[in-house]
């Protein structure tokens, strides 16, 4: 069973959207539990408590914490949770890019647009179930186990790689060449922005002429001769890999 959270300050729309999501999942022979929130701050608190939520549908313009602010929090703290905006605020679409939503649905086109979004969401949820773990054998024969989705970036210094991850470890040092990680992470959304840095595109916030800015505000250098290649790879992954979008300048 999937657990879907929906957030909107209009009770009538919450009821409507909840029913329609349930119907779409039933059509695909999948069970779903829809939990409604009329306040984004309450939703964030539930996520902080560790509530198991597989995806979120959210309005944009709401009192208090709005959908953009909630999306930014989600991006920094639960990036693997798909976010779909449901709103009639077309003037705020570009601002939603900061949160990397999976999709955007117009409220007045809900009936027409929801089915295809549910199809895309289910593909995302089913793909997320696949184990993305892999093991690396270091030069000193130590074995390390990582999850691709949890790696933010890898930095090589001398004969060691420092792997920065999203969990409490912060970073892990592995005695090996960067090429070892490149082989494991090929075609998995990792971009070599510099000879010393391999970055997970999912955590890139902005690409500038001389540097990459990550979601956690870390700045990493871009090799001048790699700039166009980095931009091309990033766009390839954001367009064909998932529907998430970030800033490229």
C-alpha positions in Angstrom: 0.0 0.0 0.0 1.2 3.5 -0.9 0.7 6.4 1.5 0.0 9.8 -0.2 -0.2 13.1 1.6 -2.2 16.0 0.2 -1.9 19.6 1.5 -4.4 22.4 0.7 -6.1 25.0 2.8 -9.5 24.4 1.1 -11.3 21.5 2.8 -13.6 20.9 -0.2 -10.7 20.5 -2.6 -8.9 18.2 -0.2 -11.9 15.9 -0.2 -12.2 16.1 -4.0 -8.5 15.4 -4.6 -8.4 12.6 -2.1 -11.2 10.8 -3.8 -9.8 11.2 -7.3 -6.3 9.9 -6.2 -7.9 6.9 -4.7 -9.9 6.2 -7.9 -6.8 6.5 -10.0 -4.8 4.1 -7.9 -7.7 1.6 -7.8 -7.9 1.7 -11.6 -4.2 0.5 -11.6 -5.0 -2.2 -9.1 -2.9 -0.5 -6.4 -4.0 0.2 -2.9 -3.4 3.7 -1.4 -4.0 5.6 1.8 -4.5 9.3 1.4 -3.8 11.6 4.4 -5.0 15.2 4.2 -3.3 18.3 5.7 -4.8 21.8 5.6 -1.5 23.3 6.8 2.0 22.7 5.4 3.7 23.2 8.7 1.7 20.3 10.2 2.8 18.1 7.2 6.4 19.0 7.7 6.2 18.2 11.4 4.7 14.8 10.5 7.7 14.2 8.2 10.1 15.2 10.9 8.6 12.6 13.2 9.4 10.0 10.6 5.9 9.4 9.1 6.1 7.0 6.2 4.8 9.1 3.2 5.5 7.9 -0.3 4.5 11.1 -2.2 3.0 14.5 -1.6 0.5 16.6 -3.6 0.5 20.2 -2.5 -1.1 23.6 -3.2 1.3 26.5 -3.7 -0.4 29.5 -2.2 -1.4 28.8 1.5 -1.4 30.7 4.7 1.7 30.3 6.9 4.2 28.0 5.3 3.4 28.0 1.6 3.9 25.2 -0.9 7.3 26.7 -2.2 8.7 26.8 1.3 7.5 23.3 2.1 9.0 22.1 -1.1 12.4 23.6 -0.3 12.3 21.9 3.1 11.4 18.6 1.4 14.2 19.0 -1.2 16.8 19.4 1.6 15.5 16.8 4.0 13.5 14.2 2.0 14.7 14.6 -1.6 13.5 11.1 -2.6 9.9 11.9 -1.8 8.1 12.9 -5.0 6.3 16.2 -4.9 3.4 17.2 -7.2 2.1 20.7 -7.1 -1.7 21.2 -7.6 -2.5 24.9 -8.2 -4.0 27.5 -10.4 -1.1 29.9 -9.7 0.5 29.7 -13.1 2.5 32.9 -12.2 4.4 30.9 -9.5 5.4 27.9 -11.7 9.0 29.0 -12.1 9.4 29.5 -8.4 8.4 25.8 -7.9 11.6 24.8 -9.7 13.5 25.4 -6.4 11.7 22.4 -5.0 12.3 20.1 -8.0 8.6 18.9 -8.2 7.9 15.7 -10.1 5.0 17.4 -11.9 2.6 20.4 -11.8 -1.2 20.0 -12.2 -3.6 22.9 -12.8 -6.7 22.7 -10.5 -9.0 23.6 -13.3 -7.6 20.7 -15.4 -7.4 18.2 -12.6 -9.6 15.6 -14.3 -7.6 15.7 -17.5 -4.1 15.9 -16.0 -4.2 13.7 -12.9 -4.3 10.3 -14.7 -1.0 10.9 -16.6 0.6 12.3 -13.4 -0.5 9.2 -11.5 1.1 7.0 -14.2 4.4 8.9 -13.8 4.2 8.8 -10.1 3.7 5.1 -10.0 6.7 4.6 -12.2 8.7 6.7 -9.8 7.5 4.8 -6.8 8.1 1.4 -8.3 11.6 2.5 -9.4 12.4 3.7 -5.9 11.8 0.2 -4.6 14.7 -1.2 -6.5 17.8 -1.6 -4.3 20.4 0.9 -5.4 23.0 -0.4 -3.1 26.5 -1.3 -4.3 29.8 -2.4 -2.7 33.2 -0.9 -3.2 36.4 -2.8 -2.4 39.1 -0.4 -1.4 42.8 -0.8 -2.2 43.4 -2.0 1.3 40.7 -4.7 0.8 38.2 -3.0 3.0 34.6 -3.2 1.7 32.2 -0.3 1.8 28.5 -0.4 1.1 26.7 2.7 -0.3 23.3 3.6 -1.7 23.6 5.7 -4.9 20.6 7.9 -3.9 22.4 8.9 -0.6 25.6 10.0 -2.2 25.8 13.8 -2.7 29.3 14.0 -4.2 32.7 12.3 -4.2 35.9 14.2 -3.8 39.3 12.6 -4.6 42.4 13.7 -2.7 45.6 11.9 -3.6 44.9 8.1 -3.4 41.7 8.5 -1.4 38.1 9.3 -2.1 35.9 11.2 0.4 32.3 10.2 -0.2 29.8 12.8 1.1 26.5 11.2 2.0 23.1 12.4 3.3 23.1 10.4 6.5 24.7 11.1 9.9 28.1 9.8 8.7 28.6 13.0 6.8 31.5 11.6 4.8 33.3 8.3 4.4 37.0 8.0 3.3 37.8 5.1 0.9 41.3 4.3 -0.3 40.8 4.0 -4.0 40.8 6.0 -7.3 37.8 8.1 -8.4 37.6 5.8 -11.5 36.4 3.0 -9.2 33.3 5.0 -8.3 32.8 6.3 -11.8 32.5 2.7 -13.0 29.9 1.9 -10.4 27.9 5.1 -10.9 28.0 5.2 -14.7 24.5 6.2 -16.1 23.2 6.7 -12.6 23.0 10.5 -12.6 26.5 11.3 -11.5 28.4 14.1 -13.3 32.2 14.6 -13.3 32.3 18.4 -12.9 36.1 18.5 -12.3 38.9 15.9 -12.3 38.5 15.7 -8.5 34.7 15.8 -8.1 31.9 13.4 -9.1 28.5 14.9 -8.3 25.0 13.4 -8.0 22.9 15.6 -10.2 19.9 15.3 -7.8 21.7 17.5 -5.3 22.8 20.3 -7.8 20.9 23.5 -7.2 22.7 25.7 -9.7 25.4 25.6 -12.4 27.5 28.7 -12.9 30.4 29.4 -15.2 33.1 28.4 -12.7 31.3 26.4 -10.0 28.4 24.2 -9.0 26.1 25.1 -6.1 24.6 22.2 -4.2 21.4 22.1 -2.2 23.4 22.3 1.0 25.1 25.5 -0.3 28.4 23.7 -0.9 30.4 25.2 -3.8 32.4 22.9 -6.1 34.6 24.0 -9.0 33.9 23.2 -12.6 36.7 22.6 -15.0 36.5 25.3 -17.7 36.7 22.7 -20.5 34.0 20.6 -18.9 31.4 23.3 -18.5 29.3 22.6 -21.6 29.5 18.9 -21.1 28.3 19.3 -17.5 25.4 21.4 -18.6 24.5 18.9 -21.3 24.6 15.9 -18.9 22.6 17.8 -16.3 19.9 18.6 -18.8 19.9 15.1 -20.1 19.3 13.7 -16.6 16.7 16.3 -15.5 14.7 15.9 -18.7 14.9 12.2 -19.4 15.7 10.8 -16.0 13.1 12.5 -13.8 11.1 15.7 -14.4 13.0 17.7 -11.8 14.4 21.0 -12.9 17.2 23.2 -11.5 19.0 26.4 -12.4 21.5 26.5 -15.2 23.1 29.9 -15.9 
